[in-house]
Structures are given as C-alpha cells and as structure tokens.
C-alpha cells in the first residue's frame, strides 16, 4: 500500500482538504446527529437539543416487555458472525488449497459452478431454504442460519483463497515433501503461513458481513431467543405501538460500534483482500 | 550410496520427456547432468527425489528399489534453484524442519542445527529470516537444510543460477568441499558447462531426453562422442567447418582449404563431414595455415579472443595470449593443429 504521502512544497493540500470537507459534510452531519439525538432531547422541529438525557440508552439495562435482552441479542450476533467466520475460514482455506494444488477432476467446471453460486442472489433461495431448515429442524436456530449464511458466502472465500494459494511457489511444497513432511503438514506448516494476510482479510470480511446480515436471520431465525442485532433493530421500527425514534437511533449506534472498532484496528489487514500473496 | 536408474522413462500426457534412460552414479561420486533447457535433466532429478513418478523403469538407491516410494521415505536432500526456503521461519527453524517433522527431541535438533550451520559457515545467522539474507547465505541455508538429516543422495537443481558471478565462483568450491567432506553421493543439474566441469567427478551430457555421453570432464573435453558434446563443452566454444572428404583429406565447401584426415583417410570420397576446432588449436602456432579476416576481437585481460571469418564465410575462433598487433578487420594467416581437430559425420557422430 502507498506510504503516507509527504506534503509537497509545490502543492498545497489545503484546497483539496476544503473540497473533501465540503463534500463529506452532509455525511458527517448525519452521523453527528445520529449520535447527538441518542443522548439529548430537542423540541419538535428544532435542530438544537435542549437537554441531555440517557433515557434513550435505557435498553441497555432495562429489557422491554416482549423483547429479548439486548445483551442476549448482542451475544447472538457475536456467535452468528463468529460462527460464519469460522466455517468460512476452515472450509475455504482447505477447499482453496485443493482447487489450487491437487488433481481435481473437472476443476474448471467446479470453479465455474462455485462462481455461479456466488452470482446467485440469495434472496431467491430463501423460501426453499426456509422449508429445508424447517424440515431438518434447524429453523429458528443459530446453527441453521450460520450454515446458510456461510454457504452463501463461501464461493467468494474459496476463490479468494485459491487465488492466494496460486501465488505460493511450488518449490516450497516440493522442499517440504522431500524434507519428509506429509501433504497435510506441508499445507498446515508451510503453505498456510504464506497466505496469513489472506486469512486475516477473509476472516474480517466474513465477520463484518455476518455482523450486518439482516434478511437471513430475519426470515430463518426470528425468535427472540436467537435474534441478532439487525433483527432486533428492525423489530423496533416494526413495533407501531411504542414507536421510539431516539431509542432506535441509540440501538443503531450500539450496533455500529463493534464494526468501527474492528475497522480502526484491522483496516490494514482488510486491505489485503485486494492484494496478492507472499512478498518475500 | 550408489544410485541406479534402470530404463527410466517419463512422459507427461503424450509428451515423452525421457525414454529408457540408464544411469549409474557411484557411491560418494558427484555427477553433473548437463544439457540445454528442456532436455529432461530436471525431470530426471525430480524423479530421483520422488516428486515425479517414473512412467516406467526402476530407480535404485544402493540395493533398495525406491521407484514407488514417496519423497518422504526416500531420504534425499534437495537444493532448489530458488532455494525454496520457508519465508515465515527463521534460519534455525528452516534448517531444523526436516528433523522437526520427524519429531526428534528439541535438544537434538538444536545441536545438529548448530553442527551443520557451522559446517556451512552460517552459525551467526540462525535467528534471521530468509528475507534478511543475501543470495549466497540463502544458498548455504538451503544446503544445510538438505544435508541435516544425512541424506543418501544430495540433489542440486541449478543451485548457482541465481547468484552473481563472484559468489558463484565461491559457492562452486564450497559445494564441492561440503560434498567431499560429507562423502555424500550428489547429482548436480546445470546448463553451465563450467560448473559441471569444475565441480563434478563425471558429467552426463543430455540432449532431448537422452544421455549422449558420460565421462570425466577432461575425457569429455578431449574426446567428445558427438558434435553436440564438443559444442557444449569449452568456453569460448569450439568452431565447426563444413565440407566433404576428398582423397583422404577434408576439403572445405569452396575447396580452398584441405586438412589431411590422418587415420581417417579411408573415409569415402564425397562424404559430407564437419570438423571441429577448439579455439586454443587455432593461432600463430600449428601445422596448417589458413587465411581469414578478423571479425571480432575481445580482450579478457590475460587472453585475447578473435573470430576469424574465412573465405567461404565460416568462422574460426581463436584464443591467444594477449597481443595488440591484431585489430578488427585485419587479414591474418594463422595456423591450426590438424592433429587436434575433431572429425564428425553428417549426423554429428564423431569419426
């Protein structure tokens, strides 16, 4: 990735900064108000808040009647996103290696098939998946929806891993074999470490898509015990009786915080998803 | 340990790379597989270390038939052209890896790594990673990794190709030293005749999947079996003149030049012949004068190199002690030693 560009003597960055500030101002304002509205009250029609309050964050310590506890929902979301990440990482790191290195009959067809699956809009499958889950008894369970979401995201992971494995030099594997390592050891101890950046990136990516997934949990796991944050959030607006816009916003902020934290700490790794394999 | 290839053949799909090759490498011997790229020398090497399975034929280490054994059970050490060091491991972990996968106790591994790294002079670099080493150091690590579990055979796949000229010279004698000190049987794959001649006990020269000749370097240089062998060995290379036999002598294409064939005088008149003359046999001394024009002159410090174009357009190369009386474009009348010329038939066989 590009290093931080040094300020050139011939080129002032001030106009560019000004322009960028101007363009992104509406977005910044929206986010700012999203946050401000959760801790203040303002008079109807006014933009200026007139009092500070924590009442919109009450959902953190008070469980509303008929709703699941926010902490259970958060835990569910972590399990959901983490489960997806684990399944995708394990399966695609192995499948990618096999497709990249071993003699697979009809490899081209397989890869093309996987790609087609990726291009398939998952919503079109939702009814049949619903029926299948209902039939095998995984409807309204986290495991069921984790498996479905992981399967739908898998093609991307497999392709990505295969691409990274393709850049690992063959000689490393040959050397491992003549050094006496089994094929599995070669994969585990020699090849896998070469694509660690890709594993990191794919893991983060999977976690983030899992975190923000809405439609699958909404349809396949709507029960209050297995609810995830996106579904919980949606249920707040759907509830016409106690419509509370500020709470909705507060939950939204709460929902977004882990994502922001992940981005702050791992954005460098996430960038790797577009980069290529080993660099020396 | 002796290595024997018995009617070894290898094809990839319909492409036959090597057909019915026989090769024996004596115990403790260092043999070079020399040939142009694509002649099957690396394929042979990979078959010996078990990465390629032979299509047919047998491979024996000592008396043991290893043809169908996987690499892991063959006990060969391989140094790859790119060294194939494991980038995520330190030098110590790299060298110790063959022992680690064998689950030896950590203390033993540490001791043997220390021993072998002292032997190849990298004992001060054990904590570094491959990316922090120079080419020559990486080479030494690769050698140490190949040698650490005392393999039956050491295979070297163009090990010097990625080094600069000075380091190449150094590693040439270094590898030979290690091979002699450990007494290990070694096979060196190379396309560089200087490497093959300077490092090895014997050379097997390959062309299109066949071994053309196996001999010691000096035998092969002085007694090549075909024009291909003669052309491959020697730097600057041998020069060839085309012509035909006439009255017990070789006569060049335009008839200007006659070279008595001596013991080969019985060759039938009119038969097409090629003679090969090494550059050191063409110069001021010799028994047969020939005229030409200097088309290329180069000094190498101690010696000068000349290309002389003859009347019929063919070129003779000459290497001589440095002199500055001959310039590009000069007409010269130099001699060649008729005794030293090689005579080849039309199909390249030496007569």
Interface residues (C-beta under 8 A of the other chain):
Chain A: X169 X171 X172 X174 X175 X176 X177 X178 X179 X180 X181 X182 X185 X189 X190 X193 X194 X196 X278 X280
Chain B: X46 X49 X50 X51 X70 X71 X72 X74 X76 X77 X78 X80 X81 X82 X83 X84 X85 X86 X87 X88 X97 X98 X101 X102 X130 X131 X145 X149
